[in-house]
Amino acid sequence: MSDSIVPESRIFRIGRECYVVYLGKERDDFRPFLRIGNARDIPDEVHEVLSTTVVTDDHVGNPLVEILLAPKFQGRYLGDTGVVATIRRFFKSFDLSTDDVTDYRKVKDGERRHMVWFYSSGNIHLRYDERVIFDLDKREKEDRHFVRLFEEAKSEFLRNPLRYIRQDFSGQGVVLADGNVFWYEAGELLSFAAHPGFVARLMGDGVDPDFITASAYNLSSDQMDSRDAAVFIGFVKRVRQRKKQLRVISSQPELLRKLKLLFPERGDSPATLDVTDVSGKRKATFRDSIVSRKDDKWRLHRAGLPEMAFGSELENGISIDFVNGRISFNSESVQAVFVPPAGFPIDFIGHEAPENQMMDKYVAYTFTNIKDHLSDSEVQAVTALERYMKMLRDDISAKKTSVSPLLKQIGGNGRDALRHCRPNQGGPSWFIFSNVAAILGILIKRIGAEHGLYKSADQMFSALDVLMEKMSSPDPVLPFWGDLFLGEEPCLLWRASKRGFVPADIVSARDTNQNIIDITNLDESPWKEDRERLLRLIISLGQGGQGPLTDEQLAILSQPEKNTEKAEEKDQKKTESTEQRKLRTQEISAGSVSPGESRTDKNSAAGKSGSRRRIWPWILLLLLLFFGGALFWDLSGNAPWGSVLSSKSDRAVAADTENQSGNTGVESNGSVNSDTSAAVNSESGSSKTGVAVTGGNETGKNTAGNTETDEAGNQDVVTPGETGNQGVAVDSDVAPKSLDEVKAYLEVDGRVTITEVDIHLAANEIAVLNGYKDLDYRVFTGKDPNWIYPGRTLHMPGTGDYTIKRGDTIWFLAAREVRVDAEINMKLYDNSVSILDNELSDASKKKDAADNLRKIADVARAAALRIMAGNALSSRDL
């Protein structure tokens, strides 16, 4: 009866990155469960029935939690050679036994009913009865492990038109973000806490978490299974995935140094963690700043700025309370407290605000940038304030001691405008009102209470204060930046970080943030249901008996379908809501709905003005007749101005990036990996037997067709591959038009698949080589690469000069460059492999062949071909 069990139902996901697999067949099988990953609250009943824990190159779960689980686990750890060596070093650093940490190559062969396949890419497959029931890479994506979730959220984040870019952080300052604070310098961020949710929060504020290059973080043994530690390790995995290095500044470096053992240097990738000890009087540097630990709080020193303390108060210096979002500045003569809205970067500037910039830059210029986003009453209020402030400034500069009739009149008009102002909640007017209040406060302090202008200025300040108390904090999606001047008259002034942003940009940014929230809010109910189901199965099996599974046990194993239906329903709702948000963005972009207006409001307004709209059809008809006649006259060539449209028709050819090969949406994996396998064997019979994990001389290959082959030559199709393009003729110089042609164009010899990344990198190279902008916008000078013109000549990196034809796009030209390179290198690859495998080839030819493979592995434009060449070299120990 066990044959009727759906193999996938043997998988129990009991945590975010923790799976338990049932590999039994009979009721009396001994410890018929296997674990992949971990969770901090695995029940003891589960530990008692586990025979094997598979360790992976991705370190699924929290490796620190495994240190706590190891004493409870009585089975063995199984992994590939490199991972096993790493885990052994890691366990030894905690004085844990490594006797049961097993290299699969040293396990004896067995029945091979259950097999674990280890791939050189780090992926693993678990088979049951010749069927793949667990694909780690696939489950990481579907179940959205931290690194995959980060990628998904980052992809959505890059759609935000108002996000900050690295150049914005070229100064020095802080970003306060709900329980965390980041110090930035020269485009890099230093994190002072690993608060759960900080990745989504940063992205929601328009800040790229990949800008974080250092972390001031103390990790103690009593925090190993904390949520903060899990978030920190998840971020470390992200850094490792990007082949970067994270510098960790700590006054408790012992545990972090042990954690570093799990992420060693590999090839051209540095060790993921660089741990710096700042215990005692030791100090560390971050760019031009010095970081230290004093009184159990973080301190930062930078030339030109007062000393800073994070999480504590300083009598002289800057105190940053990132829990309450407050910045305090204390000196012998000044005490000031600022409570800025969360999520907006703030530059620290160690001098007074320039007198000539306060009004011009932070009021007049800011008003110009945001005027289109303000309501009529807000525009009137800001206009009146600006006029009043300029006159007040001029009167103070002229040393007038009394209020002139004109200033009195303008002041009265300004206060009336403030009283009648109806600000948009969360809108950008908050910033300009805040700037006026800050500047007005400075002017009031300068003139003093005895001055004749004091009363007028104080009345305006009070009216402005009343208005701002009614306003909510600005929306974090707004592209604004703070300048905190730390002189004798400290003040915080705001400026727009992007010019020319439109209402549709704000709507798009809000929708992006909502999508990020949807992505990062994981539903934990399926884990709990799977855990309860697993415990019911364990209890049922624990009741004893022999023979096949009972109907009750089979019923328990058939329940995951409900969870699948729930997940599909949730995904469908998410898709529907996303489509609705896209539709709304399109409406606003077209000007049909304003950002604060609902579709119902618009329909209501339409009803009120229905009588006026009855004349519009007639006006529209007259306009159509007029322009139609002019168009016909122009095309005939008899118009007095000549033929404008026909003369321009041959000029620009738009690069249609939506329908060309750069954005086809075809996902494929062109890598050819040499894989090794280990078998997990559950022997059944009348007596209780263990789950033996076996390995042998079997090898598997994961090719572009996604098949796996064992020694007997049997193929097991894991995932259907794109192999049906042989019938489509491909000409490298002709752009594909249909989807089948695109797929065929991206497949070279059925073994190498050209990816979007390959095309994008080639497009960048072509663009910059010919004086266009880099498509990643790292180069800020040059022409726009999304428009190219027929008849012009482009310099191509690999195929020489090319004359642009009608219909060409930079994406097709990039794909052509990659394909031609792949066709040439595939021939060289096949010839080189043939020479190396020929025993009669002399040493010099083999040396040349190996050099050719190394060259392909280094410089081939297609990543899949580089991987093929690398695997060919490694499999031959070259």
N, C-alpha and C positions, 0 to 999 in steps of 0.2 A: 504493500500500500504506500510505502514511502516514495515509490516512483511517481505517484500522483502529485507530489508536492512541487509547487512552482519553485525552482531553485533560488530565485531572488528573494523569496519569502524567508529564506534561512538567514538573511541579514537583519540584524537588530541595531538600529542607530540609537544609542542611549546617551549621547552627549553631542555637543557641537562638533567635535572631531573625535568621536569614539564609536567603534563598531564592534559588535560581538557576532560571530558567525557560528551557526549550528551545523556541524559536519557529521552528525550521527545518522545511523540507519536503523539501529535496533534500540529497544528500551534500556538494555543493560550495557550500552557502550560506556566506556570509562572516560570521563572528562572529554566529551565530544564537542567542546567549544574552543574557538580561536578568537583572539582579540587583535584589533588594529587601532592604534591611537589610544587615548585615555581621557578620563574625566575625573574630577576631584572627588566625586561622591559615588563611585562604583560600589554597589552593595556587596557585602561579604559573600552572599550566596553565589554571586557571579564568579568571584575569585576562586571559589572551591571547585568549580567545574571547568575552569580554563586549563588547557594543556599547553597552549602556545600563544605567545604574543609576537606578532610580526613587527619588527622595527624597520622604519623606512628612511630613505634619504631626506625626505621632507620633514622628518620628525613630527609626524601628525600628532596633534594634541599638544600638551605642555610637558616638555621633557623634565621639568622640575617636579611635576606631579608624579612622574614615573619613579623618581627617587623615593617618594613616600609610599608608592604602591608596591615597589619591589619586595619588601619584606613580607607582604601578604600573599604574593604570587608564588605558587609552588611549582609552576611549569617552567618552560624554557623560552628564551628570546631567540628569534630566528631572523636573520637578515643577510643581505649581501656582504661580501668581504669587507669593503670599505666602511660600510655603516657599522658592522660588527666591531671593527677595530676602534671606531670613534666611540661607540657606546661603552666598550670595555674601559677605555681611558676615562670616560665620564663617570662610570660606576666606581672605578678605583679611587677617583678623587674624593668620593664620599665613603670610602672604606667598605663598599658593598662587594659581595662575591660576584665574580664574573664566570664561574664554572658553567652556568646555564645559559650564557650568551653564546649562541651557536652560529657558526658560518654554515650556510646551507650546503656548501660544497663538501662538507665533512659528514653529512648525514647519509646513512646508507639508503639504498634504493628500496622501494616498497611497492605496494599494490597500485599506486598512482590513481586511486579514485579521486583524491583531492590534491590539487597541485597549485603551488604558488609560483608565479612567474615573476622574476626580478628583471627589470629593464635597466639598461645603462642610463636612460633618461631620468631614473628615479621612480618611475611608475611601477606598480605591481598589479598583476591580475591574479585572481583566485578562481580556480576552476572547480566545478563539481560535476562529475560524470560527463567530462569532455565539453562542458559548457561554462563560459565565463559568467560567473555570478557576481563578481566584484571587480570593478575597474577603478583603482584609486584616483587616477587623474579625472575620470568622469564624475566620480562621487564628490571630489573636491569642488568641481564646478557646480554640480547640481545642488549639493548641500551647502555651498558657499562657505567653505573654510575661510579663515581670516584673510589669507593672501589672495584667494580668489575673490572674496567679497571686496577687498581693497581694490583689485583690478576693475571690478564691475563699477564700483563707486567712482573710481578715478576716470573711467571712460565717460561716465555721466558728467563728472565735474568739468571735463575739458569742453563740454558743450556750453558752459556758462560764459556768456560774452563779457561779463563784468568781473571775472576773476582777476586776482592780482598776478603779475608776472614777476619773475625773479629780479628783474632790474628795479622793481618798486622797492625792494628791500635792500637797496644799496647803502642806505644810511645805517643808523643804529637806533634801536628802540624795542618796544614790547608789543605783543599781541596777547590780550587777556581773553580767554575762551573757556568760561564755565568750568572752574576747578583746575585749570591749567594755565600756565603762563609761558610764553616763548620770547626769548631774547633773540634779536636778529642783527646781523652784521654782514655786509658784503654779499647779500643774497643767500645767506645760510641761516638756519634757525637752530637755537639751542633750547631743548625742552627741559622744564623743571619738574615735570610730573608725568606719570603714565596713567592718566585718568581714563577709565573706561568711556568709550564713545568719543574720545578726542579726535579721532580720524574723521568721523562723520561731521563733528562740530567744526573742525578746521575747514573742511571742504565747503560746508554750508556758509562759512564766513568768507569764502573766496580765496582761501589760502591753501596752497598745495602742500600736503604733509611730506611729500618727497623732498621738500626743501630742508627738512630736519636732517642735520648731519651730526648732531651731538646731543647727548642727554645727561643732565645732572641727576643721578638716580642712585639711591641706596636700596639694595635688595638684601633683606635679611632672611635667615632660615625660617622664621615664623611667618613669612609672607610668600613662601614658595607656591602655595595653592591659592593665592589671592587673585582677585579679578585684575588688579593692577599689574601683577606679574604676568598674567596671561596676555594682557594687552601689550605689555612690553615685549614679550617673546614673539607675539604675532608680528609686531613691527620689525623685530630683528629678522624674522623670516622674510619679510618684504625687502629689507635692505640686502639680504643675501641673494634674493631672486634678481635684484637689479645689479648684482656684482659690485656693490658699493661697500663702504665701511662706515660703521657707526661708532663714534667715539663716546665712551661712557665715562663720565667723571663721577667718582664715588669715594666716600670716606669709609665705606665698607666693601672693599673690592673682592673679598675672598670668594663669595658665591658667584660673582660675575666672572671671575677668572675661570672657575670651573665650567660655567656655562659657555665660555669662549671655546672650550675644547670641542663642543658640538659643531662649531662653525669654523673649521680651519681653512687655511689657504688652499685653494684648488686651482691649478693651472694659472691662468692670468688673472684670477680673482683673488683679492687680498682676504685675509682673515676678516670675518664679518664684524667682530668686536675688537675695539682697541680700548682697553681698560686703563684708566689713569687714576692713580691713588692720590687723594687729597686729604688723607687723615693727618691729624696733628697739625703741623705748620706747613704741610705741603700745599702746593698750588698748581693749577692747571691753566692753560691758555685756550681761549676760543677766539680765533681771529686776532684782534688787537685788544681783547679784554682778558682779565685775569679772574679766574673763578676759584673760590676757596670755601671752606666750611668752618663756621664759627658759631658757637653756642647752639649747635644742632640746627643751624639755618644756613642757607646758601647766601654767599656774598659775591658781588661782582664789582670789579674796579676797571675803569676805563679812563684814559687820559682825556681831560677836558670836561668830565662829568663828575658829579658828586658820587660818593660811594653808594652802592645799592644793596639792599637786603630783600630777600624774597621770603615772605611769610613771617617777618618780624619787624619791629619798629626800630628806627634809628633816630638818635637825638640830632645828629647832623648828617643829612644825606637823604636818599630816596628810599622809601619803604613801599614795597609792592605787596599788597594783600590780594593774592589771586583767588582766594576763596570768596571774598566779598566784592572783588573787582574794584579795588580802591588803590589810588596812588597818592602817597603823602610826600611832601617835600619840606624838610626842616633845615633851617640854618640859624645862625646867630640872630639874624634880623628878619627872617621870613618864615612863616608857617602857612602852608597851603595844602588843601586836600582836593583831589579830583576824583570823580566817580564817572568815568567815561562809559558809554554803551559798549557792551561786550562784542568782541569780534572784529574791531577796527584797529589796524596797526597804528602805533603812535611813535613818531620819531622823537628822540630825546635830543634837545639842542641846548648846549651849555652857555647860552647868553640871552640877552633881552630880545624881545620881538622887535624887528626893525620898524622904526617909527613910520617910515614911508610905505611900508607894506601892509600894515595892519588893516587900513581901510581899503586900499586898492586891491590887494591880493585876496584877502580873506572875506571881504564884503562885496565890493563891486565885481571883481572877476568871478567869484563863486556864484554870485547872483546871475551873471551872464550864463554860466554853465548849467544852472538848474532851472532857469526861468520857465522853460517849456514844461516842467514837471509840477509847477505850482498852480494852485487855484487862483481865481481872480482876486479873492480877498487876501490871499498870501502875497500876491504880487503887489497889491496896493500897500499892504503893511510894510513889506521890505523896501519898496520905493520910498515911502515916507520916512522910514528909519534911516535909510542911506542918506537922504537929503538932510535930515536932522543931524546925523553924526558928522557929516562934512562941515556943516555950519558951526556946530559946537567945537569941533577941532580947530577950525579957523579962528573962532572967537577966543579960544584959549591961547592959541599961538599969538594972536594980536594983543594978548594981555588985557582983554576987556573984563571989567569987574561987575557988569550988570547984564541982564537979559535984554537984548534988543527986541523991539516989537516984532520984527520978522522971525527971530528965533522962537519967540513966544507963540506966534501963529503956527509955525512949522511944527513945534513941539506939541501943540494942541491937536493938530491934524494927525501927527504920528500916534498919539495916545488913542485917539478915536479909531484910527485904522487897526490898532492892536486889539481894542475892545470888540470890534466887529469882525475880526479875523476868524475864519473857520478853517483851521489847518487840517490837511490830510494826515490822519494818524499813521505814524511810521514812515512819513514822507521825508524828503530831503530838506524841507524848510527848517527842520530842527537844527541842522548844522549852521545855517546862516543866522538864525536867531541866537544860537549859542555863541557864535562869534561876536555878534553885536553886544551881547550881554558881557562877554569877557572884556572887550575893548572899552565899553562904557564903564565897567568896574575899575579899570586902570585909570581912566580919565577922572573918575570921581575921587579916587585916592590921591591923585596928583594935585587936584585943586583944593581939597580939604573942605570941611563943613562950613568954614567961614567965608568961602568964596561966593560971589554973587551968582555964579552959574550953577552952584551946587544943587539948589532946590530943583531947577529945571531938569538937570541930569538925573537926580535921584527919583523924580516923578516918572521919568521915562523908564528908568531901570525897574521900578516897581511894577509898572504896567507890563513890561516885557516879562518879568518874573511870574506874574499872574497867568499870562498866556502860556508860558512854558510848563507850568504846573499842570495844565490841562492836556499837554501833549504826551504821547507815549514815546518810548525810545525808538529811534529810527530802525528801519528794516536792515538787518545785517547784509542783505544782498547789495545795498547801495555802495557804489565805488567811492568811498571817502577815506581820507587819511588824516590823522591828527599830528599836529606839531606842538610838542610840549616845550615851551621856552622856560629855561631854568635860571633866570637872572634875578635881579632884585625885585622885579615885578613879574613873577611867574604867571603864565597863562597858557591855556590849551585852546588852540585854534584849529579849525578844520578846513580842508580843501578837497576838491574833487580829484580823484586819481585818474579818471578817464574823462576826456572831453568828448562832447557830441553824442553821449549815450541817449537813447530814445526810450519811450515807454515800453516798446516791445522788448527791449533788452532787459528791463526790470522783470517783465512777466516771464521771459525765458529763464532768467536767473532764479526766480521763485519756483518755477516748475522743475528746474534742475535740482534745486534743494529738496523739493518734495520727493523727487525720484530717489535722491540719495538717502533720505529718511526711510523710504519704502524698502530700499535695498538693504540697509543696515539694521532694520528692525526685524530680527529673526523670530519666527514663531516656534516656541519651545514645546508646544503641546505634542507634536509627533514624537519627540524624544521620550516624553513621559509615557505616552501610550506604548511605544516600543519597549520601554523599560518594564512596564507592568506586564506586557505580553511575554517578555523574556522570563520574568520571575515566575509567571504561571507555568511556563513550559518546564523550568528547572524544578519547580515543586512537583509537577506531574511526573517527571522522569525520576525524581527522588523517591517516589512511592514503590519503586522496584518493579519486578516482572521481567519476562524475557519475550523475545519475538518482535514482530514489527510494531511500529507506533500505533497507539490506540486512536480511535476516532476523535477523542477529545484533543489529543496532541496534534493530530493533523489539522483540526479546526483552528487551533492556536496559530499554527504555521501558515494559515491561509488568510489571516486578517490584514496584512499590509495593504491590500487593495483599497481599503477604506481610506487609509492615509494618502494613497496615491490620488484618489478622487478629490480629497480635500486640497491637496497641493495643486492639482490641475485647476480646480475651481478658483483658488486664490490667485494663481497666475493669470487666469482669464480676467478676473476682476482688475488685477493690476494693469493688464494690457488695455482694458477698456478705459480705465482712469487716465492712463498715459495718452491714449488717443484723444480723449476729451481735452486734456491740457494742451496737446499739440494743436487741436482745432482752435482753441481759444487764442493761442499765440498767433496763429495765422490770421485770425480775425483782427487782432490788435495791430499786427504788422500791416494789414491792409487798411487800417484806420476805421474799421466798422464798429469796434467796441473800444472804449477807453479803459485803462487799467483798473479803474475803480468802479466800472459800470458792469452790471450783469446783463445777460441777454434779456431777462424779463424786464429790466428797467428800460432797455432800448426799445423793446416792443411797446411798452407803455408810452414812451415818448413818441413813438411813431404814431400811435393812435391819436394823441393830442394834436399832432400837426398834420393829420390826414387831409384836412381840407386844403392846406397849402400845397400838398404834394400832388393834387390833382392836375395842376398846371404843368408839372414837370415833364410828363410824357410829351406834351406839345413842344416844349423847349428842347427836349432831347431829340425829337424828330427833326426840328429845324437845324440843330447842330450837326446831326448825321448827314443831312442833305448838303449842308455847306462843306463839311470836310470831305464828304464823298466826291463832290464835284471837284474840289481842289486836288484830291488824290488822283482822280482820273486825268485831270489836266496835266499834273506833274508827270505821270507815267507815259502820257502821250508824247511828251517832249515839246509841246507847244506852249507851255507856260512861260511867261516873261523871265522867270528866274532859272529857266533851264529844267533839268531833270535831277532833282536833289536825291530822291530815294534810290533811283537806279544807279546813280554814280557812287553811292555809298554801300551798295549791297555787297560789294566784293572786298570790303575792308577787313573788319575784324571777325575772327572765328572764335566763338566762345569755347572755352574748355569745359565741356559738360562733364563735371566730375561725378555726377550722380549715376550716369549710364555707361561709363567707361570702365576699363579693367581695374582702375585704382580702387573702385568702390563696388565691386560686383557682389560682395557678401559671400563669395565662395570660400569656405574654410576647408583647409586641407593640411595634411601633415606629410611633408615630403621627406621626412627623415627616414633613414634606414638604420635601425639599431640592431646590434648583435646582442641577443638576449640569452640569458641563462635561466634555467627553471629549477625549482625544487618541488617535490611532490609532498602533499600532506595526506597521509594514508590512515584511514580509519578501518582497522580490521574488525570484522564482525564474526560472531560465532557464539557458541554456548557459554564460553567463559568471558570475563570482562577483559578487554584489551585497551591499550592506550592509543591515542592519536599520534601515529609516528609521522614525523615530518621528514620526507626523504628527498634526496637529490641524486642526480646521476650525471651522465654525459650529454643529456638532452640540451639542445639549444633551440631557441625560437627566434624568428625574425619578424619584426613589425615593419612591413614595407608600406609603400603608398597604397597598396591594395588592402592593407590592414588584415593580413592573414598570419597565422602562426603554424609552424610545421614542426613535428617531433621527429624522432629518429626513424620511425616507420614510414615517414612520408605523408602522414595524415595531416590534412589542413583543417584548422578550426577557424571559421570566419568569425572574427570578433565584432567588427563594425563594418557595415557595407561601405566600400570605398568607391570613389569616382573613377570607374574604369571603362565607362562606355563611350569614350570619345574617339575611339580609333577610326570611326567612319567619317569624321569631320576633317576635311583637308585644311591644313594650316600653312599660310604664307606669312612669314615673319614680318614682311613689309606692308601687309594689309591689315587694317584694324578690324577686329572681330565685331560683329553686330548683334547676333543673337546670343542667348545665354549659353547654348551648346558650343558656339564658336569661342566664346570667352573661356569656357572650361577647357576646351581643347587647346586654346592658345597658351593657357597657363600650365598645361601638362607637357613636359618635355620627355619624350621617349618612354612615357608611362612610368618613369621612376622618380622624376623630380617635379615637384609642384612649386610654381612661382607664387609667393605670398604677397599680401598687401604691403607688408613691411619691406620686402625686397623692392617693390615698385616705388614705394614712398622714398626710400633711401636713394634710389637711382634718380627719381624726379628732383630731389634736393640737389644732387650733384649736378644735374643738367642745368637747373635753375641758376645756381650760384656761378657755374662756369660761364654762363652767358649773361651775367649781370642782372639776373632777376632776384627777387626776394627768395630767401630760403623758406620752404613751406612750413618749417617749424617756427618761423619768424625769429630766428636767432640773429639774422642779418637784417638790419633795419634800413638799408639803403638799396636802391635798385627798383626796377620795374616790377609790375605785378605778374607773377608767373601763370595766373589763371587765364590770361589772354595772350594768344600768340597769333601771328598774322601770316597768311599765305604768301609765298614768294620770298620770305626772309630765310636766312641761313642760320642754323643752330650748330654750335660746336658740340659734338657728342663725345663723351669720355672714352668710349671704346670702339665706335664704328665710324669715326671721322665726321666730316661736315654733312649736314642733312638739310635739304630745302623743304620748308613746311608746305604741305598741300592742304587744300580745303578739307575740313573734317578732322584734321590732326588735333590731338590734345597732348598736353605735356604728360598725361598719365599713359597714353598709348605709347608715346615715344620712350618713356621710361620702361614700360613692359617690354617693348621691342628690344631695348638695350639689354635687359636681363635675359630675355629668351635667346638672343643671338649669342651672348656670352655663354649661356648654359649649353647650347648646341655644340659650340666649339669645345668647351671643357668636358662635355660628356664623351666625345670621341677621344680626347686625351686621357680621360679617366679609364675608359674601357681598354685602351691600348696599354696604359701603365699597369693596370691590374693583370692583364694578360701576360705581360713580361714578368711581373713579380711571381706569378703562379706557374710559370714555365721553368721547370728544373734545368732546361738546357740554356737558359739565358745567362750571359756572362755577367760578371760583377759590375762592370761599368754601365751596362744597360739597366740593370736593376737599380743602381744608384740614381741614374737619370730618371727612371720611372718613379722612384720614391720622392725625388725632388719635385717632379711634376705633381704628384699627389699633395705634397706639402704646399705647393703654390696654390693649387685648387682649394685646399682647406683654408688658406689664408685670404685669398683675394676673389674667389668666385662670387658673383653677385647674388646668386640664389643660395639662401641659407641651407636648403635641403642638400644641395650639392656639396657645400662645405662640410656638412655633417657626414655625408657619404664618404668623402675623401678622408676625413678624420677617422671614421670607423675602419676604413680599409687599412689605414696606417696602424691603428692600435691593435687590430686583429692579427697583424703580422709582426707585432712588436717592433715597429719602425719608429 
